[in-house]
Amino acid sequence: MSVPIQRQDDPEPPYERCFSCRTPTIFWTNLPDRKPGDQVACCPGCACDHKPSEVPTKAEWWQRESSQIKRF
């Protein structure tokens, strides 16, 4: 089963990065068991390649993403 996604209304750059491939995208997960603020960015390609159970929570995504930011 693929991850349900929806296109962001009126997106403006910079776009969030996909939770899996980190490509900037205008698509977000649309998981029924999560509130709107708890959804994460997900490109259409990765939505097809992953199961809903593989999608990190917003907190997990943020922790992983913030570790990618170089600290100066």
C-alpha positions in Angstrom: 0.0 0.0 0.0 1.4 3.4 -1.0 1.5 6.5 1.2 -1.5 8.8 0.5 -0.4 12.3 -0.4 -2.0 15.6 -1.4 -0.7 18.7 -3.2 -0.1 21.7 -1.0 -2.5 24.6 -1.9 -0.7 27.6 -3.3 2.9 26.5 -2.5 5.6 29.1 -2.3 9.3 28.2 -2.1 11.3 27.2 -0.3 9.5 23.8 -0.3 9.9 21.2 2.5 12.1 18.2 1.6 10.6 14.7 1.1 11.0 12.6 4.2 12.8 9.9 2.2 14.8 11.3 -0.7 15.0 14.9 0.6 14.0 16.4 -2.7 12.0 19.6 -2.3 8.3 18.9 -3.0 4.9 20.5 -2.9 3.3 17.2 -1.8 2.5 16.2 1.8 1.3 12.9 3.4 -2.4 12.6 4.0 -2.4 9.9 6.6 -5.8 9.6 8.2 -4.4 8.9 11.7 -2.4 12.2 11.8 -3.5 15.8 12.3 -2.7 18.3 9.5 0.3 19.7 11.5 1.7 16.2 11.9 1.9 15.4 8.2 5.4 15.4 6.5 6.5 16.2 3.0 6.5 13.3 0.6 7.2 13.4 -3.2 5.0 11.2 -5.5 7.9 8.8 -6.3 8.5 8.0 -2.6 4.8 7.8 -1.9 4.7 4.9 -4.3 7.8 3.3 -2.8 6.8 3.4 0.9 4.1 2.1 3.2 2.3 4.4 5.6 3.9 2.6 8.5 7.3 3.7 7.2 6.5 7.4 7.3 8.2 9.1 10.3 6.3 11.3 12.7 6.8 15.1 12.4 9.1 14.9 15.5 11.1 12.1 14.1 11.4 13.8 10.7 12.5 17.1 12.4 15.1 15.3 14.5 16.6 13.6 11.5 16.4 16.7 9.3 18.0 19.0 11.9 20.9 16.6 12.2 21.6 17.2 8.5 22.0 20.9 9.0 25.6 21.9 9.3 26.3 23.8 12.5 28.8 26.7 12.2 
